[in-house]
Amino acid sequence: MDTISIAIRDAPEALCAAVRALGVPVDPAGRLILAARPQVGEEEATIGVAATVDEARAMLRRGLLDVVVWPDDRGRLSIVVERAAARLQERIDLARYRTAFRESATWMEMGDVDIVLTDVSRGFEDATGICRRDAVGRTPSMLFDGGLHPRPHFERLERAVAEEHVWKGDLLGRQRDGSVALLETHIGSVEVAGRPVGGFAIKREAGQRHHGAMRTWIDQRTAPPWLITDSGGRVLS
């Protein structure tokens, strides 16, 4: 087990004494030991010490976990320490989930409420030939030219996600060689405090599940029209 500790930057001795009085253990380097977790890399974070609220805000914008306005915050020191520990754990969890998502061999997309992609997995890059840098900031329809399904189909899909928070079914998608494949698709919403903040899509090629019917299904929706005419050009079929 590696120790995850939080440093208090440039802390006056009176502040250090106040923290020790809370019963928070301190490691040999003088850092607060607020959590112990399995090894996750170099996970050290910092609580800043400010003289004014404005200075504290500036520190928070630089990415510090929290800031103590000293000595004004003497009475809420335990709250600052507990909140900093919780925020550090959130950052660690986020790093774990992001790494697992990005390294997944499954085709996965993450987007905002406007369906603009914010992240994609390695499986997405492998299947489509589009790297994460080029995908983020664009919508799937922008990337894949769209037009494979009529607009009413997507309107029904969007209603299902809005009402049921999930949609599962088959969609046509373009592979990296430009061919069209039938994709088993799972689309859902991401919510915080009951409000949608984005959505996700998980896709995989339908493969043998549809056997020969899959090729027919795709051809019916993507093949160019064929017309049979007589010698005068009149359409027979």
C-alpha positions as CSV (number, residue, x, y, z in Angstrom):
1,M,0.0,0.0,0.0
2,D,1.4,3.4,-1.0
3,T,0.6,6.4,1.1
4,I,-1.4,9.1,-0.6
5,S,-0.6,12.4,1.1
6,I,-1.5,16.0,0.9
7,A,1.0,18.8,1.4
8,I,0.1,22.1,2.9
9,R,2.3,24.6,0.9
10,D,4.2,27.2,3.0
11,A,2.2,26.5,6.1
12,P,3.0,28.5,9.2
13,E,3.9,26.5,12.3
14,A,0.7,27.6,13.9
15,L,-1.3,26.0,11.1
16,C,0.7,22.8,11.2
17,A,0.1,22.6,14.9
18,A,-3.6,23.1,14.4
19,V,-3.8,20.3,11.8
20,R,-1.9,18.0,14.1
21,A,-4.3,18.8,16.8
22,L,-7.1,17.4,14.5
23,G,-5.4,14.0,14.8
24,V,-4.3,13.9,11.2
25,P,-1.0,11.8,10.9
26,V,2.0,13.4,9.3
27,D,4.6,11.5,7.2
28,P,8.4,12.0,7.5
29,A,8.3,14.7,4.9
30,G,5.8,16.7,6.9
31,R,2.8,15.9,4.6
32,L,-0.6,15.1,5.9
33,I,-1.5,11.4,5.5
34,L,-5.2,11.6,4.6
35,A,-5.8,8.4,2.8
36,A,-4.1,5.1,2.0
37,R,-4.9,3.3,-1.3
38,P,-3.2,0.8,-3.6
39,Q,-0.4,2.2,-5.7
40,V,-1.8,4.6,-8.4
41,G,1.3,6.5,-9.3
42,E,2.6,9.8,-8.0
43,E,-0.6,11.1,-6.4
44,E,0.4,14.0,-4.3
45,A,-1.8,17.1,-4.0
46,T,-1.6,20.4,-2.2
47,I,-3.6,22.6,0.0
48,G,-2.6,26.2,-0.3
49,V,-2.4,28.9,2.4
50,A,-3.7,32.3,1.5
51,A,-4.0,35.6,3.4
52,T,-7.1,36.8,1.6
53,V,-10.2,35.3,-0.1
54,D,-9.1,36.7,-3.5
55,E,-5.7,35.1,-3.1
56,A,-7.4,31.8,-2.3
57,R,-9.6,32.0,-5.4
58,A,-6.5,32.5,-7.5
59,M,-4.9,29.4,-6.0
60,L,-8.0,27.3,-6.6
61,R,-7.9,28.3,-10.3
62,R,-4.4,27.0,-10.5
63,G,-5.7,23.5,-9.6
64,L,-5.0,23.2,-5.8
65,L,-7.3,20.9,-3.9
66,D,-8.3,23.5,-1.5
67,V,-7.0,26.7,0.2
68,V,-6.9,27.7,3.8
69,V,-7.3,31.4,4.5
70,W,-5.2,31.7,7.6
71,P,-5.9,32.5,10.3
72,D,-9.5,33.2,9.3
73,D,-10.2,29.5,8.6
74,R,-9.0,28.2,11.9
75,G,-12.5,27.3,12.9
76,R,-13.2,25.3,9.7
77,L,-9.8,23.6,9.3
78,S,-11.2,20.1,9.7
79,I,-13.7,20.8,6.9
80,V,-10.9,21.9,4.6
81,V,-8.8,18.9,5.3
82,E,-11.8,16.4,4.8
83,R,-12.9,18.1,1.6
84,A,-9.3,18.1,0.2
85,A,-9.1,14.3,0.9
86,A,-12.4,13.7,-0.8
87,R,-11.3,15.8,-3.8
88,L,-8.1,13.9,-4.1
89,Q,-9.9,10.6,-4.1
90,E,-12.2,11.9,-6.8
91,R,-9.2,12.8,-9.0
92,I,-7.7,9.4,-8.4
93,D,-10.9,7.7,-9.3
94,L,-11.3,9.9,-12.4
95,A,-7.8,9.0,-13.6
96,R,-8.5,5.3,-13.2
97,Y,-11.8,5.5,-15.1
98,R,-10.4,7.7,-17.8
99,T,-7.4,5.3,-18.3
100,A,-9.7,2.3,-18.5
101,F,-12.0,4.0,-20.9
102,R,-9.3,5.2,-23.3
103,E,-7.4,1.9,-23.3
104,S,-10.5,-0.2,-23.9
105,A,-10.5,-2.3,-27.1
106,T,-14.3,-1.7,-27.3
107,W,-15.7,1.1,-29.5
108,M,-16.8,3.7,-27.0
109,E,-17.7,7.4,-27.3
110,M,-18.4,10.0,-24.7
111,G,-20.2,13.3,-25.6
112,D,-21.8,16.4,-24.2
113,V,-25.5,17.2,-24.2
114,D,-25.2,18.4,-27.9
115,I,-23.6,15.0,-28.9
116,V,-20.3,16.7,-29.5
117,L,-17.6,14.1,-28.7
118,T,-15.5,14.8,-25.6
119,D,-13.5,11.5,-25.5
120,V,-13.2,8.2,-27.4
121,S,-11.6,4.8,-26.7
122,R,-8.8,3.0,-28.4
123,G,-11.4,0.7,-29.8
124,F,-13.0,3.6,-31.5
125,E,-9.7,4.7,-33.1
126,D,-8.9,1.1,-34.3
127,A,-12.4,0.6,-35.8
128,T,-12.7,4.0,-37.5
129,G,-9.2,5.0,-38.2
130,I,-9.9,8.4,-36.6
131,C,-7.6,9.4,-33.7
132,R,-8.9,10.9,-30.5
133,R,-7.5,14.3,-31.3
134,D,-9.5,14.5,-34.6
135,A,-12.7,13.1,-33.1
136,V,-13.0,15.3,-30.0
137,G,-15.0,18.4,-30.7
138,R,-17.0,16.9,-33.6
139,T,-20.2,14.9,-33.7
140,P,-20.5,11.3,-34.9
141,S,-22.5,12.5,-37.9
142,M,-19.8,14.9,-38.9
143,L,-17.2,12.1,-38.7
144,F,-19.1,9.5,-40.6
145,D,-20.9,11.7,-43.2
146,G,-24.3,10.7,-41.8
147,G,-27.2,9.9,-44.1
148,L,-27.3,6.2,-43.3
149,H,-30.5,6.5,-41.3
150,P,-33.4,8.9,-41.8
151,R,-33.7,11.8,-39.4
152,P,-36.9,10.4,-37.8
153,H,-34.9,7.3,-36.7
154,F,-32.6,9.5,-34.7
155,E,-35.4,11.5,-33.3
156,R,-37.0,8.3,-31.9
157,L,-33.6,7.3,-30.5
158,E,-33.1,10.7,-28.8
159,R,-36.6,10.5,-27.3
160,A,-35.9,7.1,-25.9
161,V,-32.7,8.3,-24.3
162,A,-34.4,11.3,-22.9
163,E,-37.3,9.4,-21.5
164,E,-35.7,6.0,-20.6
165,H,-32.1,7.2,-20.2
166,V,-31.0,4.3,-22.5
167,W,-31.4,3.0,-26.1
168,K,-30.2,-0.4,-27.4
169,G,-30.4,-1.4,-31.0
170,D,-28.6,-1.7,-34.3
171,L,-27.1,1.2,-36.3
172,L,-25.2,1.4,-39.5
173,G,-21.7,2.8,-39.1
174,R,-18.7,3.3,-41.3
175,Q,-15.5,1.4,-40.7
176,R,-12.0,2.7,-41.3
177,D,-11.9,1.3,-44.9
178,G,-15.1,3.2,-45.7
179,S,-17.3,0.1,-45.7
180,V,-20.6,0.0,-43.9
181,A,-21.1,-2.3,-40.9
182,L,-24.1,-3.1,-38.7
183,L,-23.3,-2.1,-35.1
184,E,-24.9,-3.3,-32.0
185,T,-25.3,0.0,-30.1
186,H,-25.9,0.9,-26.5
187,I,-26.6,4.6,-26.0
188,G,-27.3,6.2,-22.6
189,S,-27.3,9.5,-20.8
190,V,-24.9,10.7,-18.1
191,E,-26.5,12.6,-15.3
192,V,-25.4,14.6,-12.3
193,A,-28.0,15.4,-9.6
194,G,-30.7,14.3,-11.9
195,R,-29.8,16.5,-14.8
196,P,-28.2,15.3,-18.0
197,V,-24.7,16.5,-18.6
198,G,-23.8,14.2,-21.5
199,G,-24.1,10.8,-23.0
200,F,-22.2,7.7,-24.1
201,A,-22.3,5.1,-26.8
202,I,-20.8,1.6,-26.8
203,K,-20.7,-0.1,-30.2
204,R,-19.6,-3.4,-31.6
205,E,-20.0,-5.1,-34.9
206,A,-23.0,-7.4,-35.0
207,G,-20.9,-10.1,-36.6
208,Q,-22.5,-13.6,-36.8
209,R,-25.6,-12.7,-34.9
210,H,-27.4,-11.7,-38.1
211,H,-25.6,-14.1,-40.5
212,G,-26.7,-13.6,-44.1
213,A,-29.6,-11.3,-43.1
214,M,-27.1,-8.7,-42.0
215,R,-25.8,-8.2,-45.5
216,T,-29.3,-7.9,-46.9
217,W,-30.2,-5.4,-44.2
218,I,-27.2,-3.2,-45.0
219,D,-27.7,-3.5,-48.8
220,Q,-31.3,-2.5,-48.5
221,R,-30.3,0.8,-46.8
222,T,-27.1,1.6,-48.6
223,A,-27.0,0.1,-52.0
224,P,-27.6,2.4,-55.0
225,P,-31.0,2.1,-56.7
226,W,-31.4,-0.3,-59.6
227,L,-33.9,0.5,-62.4
228,I,-35.1,-1.9,-65.1
229,T,-36.3,-0.1,-68.2
230,D,-37.6,-1.0,-71.7
231,S,-35.9,0.1,-74.9
232,G,-37.9,3.4,-74.7
233,G,-36.6,4.2,-71.2
234,R,-39.9,3.4,-69.4
235,V,-39.3,2.1,-65.9
236,L,-40.4,-1.5,-65.5
237,S,-39.1,-2.3,-62.0
